[in-house]
Amino acid sequence: MEVRLKPETEARLNELAAASGRSPDDLLQDAMAGYLKEVAETREMLDTRYDETVSGRVEPVDGEQSFARLRGKSQDRRSARRSARK
C-alpha cells in the first residue's frame, strides 16, 4: 500500500524519524496501528451506548439542559471565588 502525505507532514515524520533513530516506515506503522485501535474502541463504545439507549437501559440526556447546568455551575464557582477574594 502506498501512503501519500502532505509535504509538511512528511517533513515532520522525517524529522521525528531522524531524532528517534527509527525509520519513517516504522513510525508510520506504529501510528496507524494506534490510530486504528483507537477508532475500533470508539466505534465499540458508541455501538454499546446506542444499544443501551435503544433498549431503554439508559435514558438520553437533553443537551441544552446539560449545558445550562454546566454554565450555572461555572457561574457559581466564579461567584464563589470573587466572594472569597473580598
C-alpha positions in Angstrom: 0.0 0.0 0.0 1.2 3.5 -0.8 0.5 6.4 1.5 0.7 10.0 0.2 1.5 12.7 2.8 1.4 16.4 2.5 5.0 17.8 2.2 4.9 19.4 5.7 3.6 16.1 7.2 6.3 14.1 5.5 8.9 16.6 6.7 7.7 16.3 10.3 7.7 12.5 10.0 11.3 12.5 8.7 12.4 14.9 11.4 10.9 12.6 14.1 12.4 9.6 12.5 15.9 11.1 12.4 15.5 12.3 16.1 14.3 8.9 17.3 16.6 6.7 15.2 13.7 4.8 13.7 12.7 4.6 10.1 9.8 6.7 8.8 8.0 3.5 7.8 8.3 2.1 11.4 6.9 5.3 12.8 4.0 5.3 10.3 3.2 1.7 11.0 3.1 2.4 14.8 1.0 5.5 14.3 -1.6 3.7 12.1 -1.8 0.7 14.4 -2.5 3.0 17.4 -5.0 5.1 15.4 -6.9 2.1 14.1 -7.1 0.6 17.6 -8.5 3.8 19.0 -11.1 4.1 16.2 -12.2 0.5 16.8 -12.5 1.1 20.6 -14.5 4.3 19.9 -16.8 2.5 17.5 -17.4 -0.3 20.0 -18.2 2.3 22.8 -20.6 4.2 20.5 -22.4 1.0 19.4 -22.7 -0.1 23.1 -24.1 3.3 24.1 -26.6 3.2 21.2 -27.7 -0.3 22.1 -28.2 0.8 25.8 -30.2 3.8 24.7 -32.4 1.9 22.3 -33.1 -0.9 24.8 -34.1 1.7 27.5 -31.3 0.7 29.9 -30.2 4.3 29.9 -32.1 7.5 29.2 -30.7 10.1 26.9 -29.8 13.4 28.5 -31.1 16.7 26.9 -28.0 18.5 25.6 -29.4 22.0 26.2 -30.3 21.2 29.8 -26.9 19.7 30.4 -25.1 22.8 29.0 -27.3 25.1 31.0 -26.5 23.2 34.2 -22.7 23.3 33.4 -22.9 27.0 32.7 -24.7 27.5 36.1 -22.0 25.6 37.9 -19.3 27.6 36.3 -21.0 30.9 37.2 -21.5 29.7 40.8 -17.7 28.8 41.1 -16.7 32.2 39.6 -19.0 34.0 42.1 -17.7 32.0 45.0 -14.1 32.8 44.0 -14.9 36.5 43.8 -16.6 36.4 47.2 -13.6 34.6 48.7 -11.2 37.4 47.5 -13.2 40.1 49.2 
